[in-house]
Amino acid sequence: MTRANHACFALLILLSSTAFGEITLQETKQQSGIAEQGTYRAVYLGRLFGTQDTSQIGQITGMYGQVSIQRATNVTLYGGDGGVGFDTLISQGKMIDTGLRFSNTNQSSVESIFLPGAPVFTAPFSVNAAAGTALGNLLRNKGSMDFWLATTDQTSTFTAPSSVGATPKNFYVQFRGTAVPEPASWLLGCTAAGMGWLRLRRKSKA
């Protein structure tokens, strides 16, 4: 590796510690309430982030989730690509386990559950690296995400209704993740580092 390359590499390390900001994506929407019964008991919530710029999202590092749900015990929130046929979608690797699990304290009523808690009072849930990378890649490449609640307990009758009477029931997701720098900024940084090293080398020879 040449000294110029060494300088570029050192600059990349510096940029990686300073240029990656944080991006927050959040949206709320009425739940679809559409349930499926197969290997999984699953309810499709809906699609989010289709009108937001997701092109610069990197890895998802944290999140909040809120759903209106009934008769739930340890039900998983999934994010992925597809709004029909959960069993097939998960078998094809198109569903990503966010790590959030929802359970009702009162099984007989529809409860609005916010995990891990309201953002003003609670730190975000930490998404593991593998799931965070997969979620970020999907958002960046597709520009939207489908959300499902699901459990492998086939005796479960949990629901996430679209409304109760005349009252709409919504779900909410907030993602926090790293921001991917513009490729041009890395190239310009490397060019500047290389030129700077060449100037120093010429001065040392003079």
N, C-alpha and C positions, 0 to 999 in steps of 0.2 A: 504494500500500500504506500503510495507517494505521500509526501508531507501535505500536499494540497488535499488529498483524500482524507488524511488524518484530520485536517482542519475542518473539512466538510462534515465528517462523522461527529466531531466534537460539537459542531454547531447544531447538528440534528438532535443530539442528546439534550443540548440546552433548550432548543425549541420544543422538544417533546415535553419538557417540564414546565413550559410557560405558555405555549401557544394553544394547548388544548383547553378550551373553556368548557362551560357546562350548558347544555341545552335542556329546556323543560318543555315537554309537550303535554297538553291536557285537554280533555274534552268530555262532555256529558251528553247522553243521548237516551231516548226512551228505549227500554228493553223490548226485544221482539217477542220474548216469551215462548218461542217455538221449541218444543221439547222433542227429543228422540230417545227411543229405548232400544238398546242393542247390547253389545258387550259393555258399553258405557251407558249410564243414564246421563244425558247431556241436554243442556238448554242453551240455545244460541242467543247471545245478548245483542250483538250488532257489530257494525264496522265503525271504527274511529280513525281520525287523523287524515282522512282523504282530502281535506281542503287546506291542510297545513304543509309547510315546507319541511320535509323530512330528509332532504338530500344531504345535510351536513351532520346527521346524527351518527355517532360512533357506537360505542358499547353502552347499553343500558346498565346503569349502576344501582339505581334505586327507583321505587315506585310506591304509589298509593292506589288503592282500589276500593270502590264503593258499589255495592249491589243491593237490590231489594230482593229478598229471598225468604223462602218458607220451607220448613221440614228438612233443613240441611244439617248434615254432620260431616265435617271434614271434606267439603266439596272444593275442588281445585279450580282456580281461574287459569284458563289457557288463552294465549294469544297466538294467532297464526294466519294462515291463508286459506279461506274457504268458509262458506256459511251454510253448507248443506252436507250431511253425511259424516258426522263426527268420527264414527268408527273407521271409515275409510281414510279420512284426513289424518288421523293420528297414526294409522298403520303406514301411511306414506311419508311420515315425518314432517307433516305440514302444521302440526300443533306443538307449541312450546309451553312447557309448564313454567308459569311465572314464579311459583313458590308460594303464592297466597292461598290460604285455606279458609273457607267460610263455614261457620256453624251457627245455628240459631240457638239462642238461650231460651226462647219460647217457641216450641215447635209448631204451635197451632196458629201463629200469626205471621204475617209478612213483616219482616224486620229490615230496616235499612242498616247495613253493616259496613263500617268504614275501617279498613285495615291499612297500616297498623294503627291508625288513629288520624284525627284531623291534622293537616299539615302545620297549622299554627301552633300546635302543642306537641307534635310527635315527629321524630326523625323518620325519614322514609324507610320502607322495607328494603333491605339489601338484597339485590338480585345476584345470584351466583354468576361467575364469569362466563360459563358455557351458555347459560340461558340468556344472559345479557348481550353476549356477542350475537347469538342467533336472532334475538328480538331486534337488535340494532340493524343487522344486515337486512332483515325483512322490511323494516320501515324504510331504510335508505333505498332499497331496490324496488319495492312495490309502491311505497307512498301511502300505505294505509294498513290497517290490521283488523282482523276479525277476532272477536272475543267470545269465548264459551265458558260455561260452568259445567263440570263433569265429575262423575265418580264411577268407580268400577263396582260399587255396591249395587247390584241389580235389584235389590229389594227396596232401594231408595225411591221415594216419590217426591223428592224435592222439586220445587218450582221457583221460577224467577219471572213472575207475571209482568205483562206489559202495562197493566193497570189494575187497580182495585176499585171497583165501582167506576166512578167518573174521574178518579185520580190517577194520572199517569205515573208509572214507576220507572225511574231512570237508573242508569249505571254511570259510573265516573271512573276514569283512569288518568293518572298522571305519571308520566315517565320522566326520569332524570338521567341524563347520559352525557358522555363526553362528546365534544364537537370535533369533527374531522377538519383539519386545516385545508385551505385551498391548495391543490398540488403545485400551483405556480409559486406559492410562498416558499415551499421547500426548495424548488429549483433556484429561485432568486437568492435564497439564503446560502445555498451551496456555491453559487457563482460568486457571491460576495466574499465568502470565506476563501475560495480559491484565489481570487484577485488580491485579497488582502495579504495572503501568504506570499504571493509572487512579488508584491511591492516590498515586503520585508526582506525577502531573499535578495532582491536587486540592491537594496540599500546596504545590506551586509557585505555585498561583494564590492561596492563602490569604495 
